[in-house]
Amino acid sequence: MRFNDRIIKGIVFLGEFQNINNATGNGWQVLPTNVKNKYHDHLTAHLIES
């Protein structure tokens, strides 16, 4: 059950990230630092858990 929840959250996260990327045009470079840190921490946590 928890595994499926993680996959669903991952899909939502990727969709959210894609929307931010599309909305900004230049993507990562123009995101505020706190937003970059939020996503960096999220991605790092997933890599460590895997």
Secondary structure, DSSP 8 states (H G I E B T S, - for coil): -HHHHHHHHHHHHHHHHHHHHHHHSSGGGGS-HHHHHHHHHHHHHHHHH-
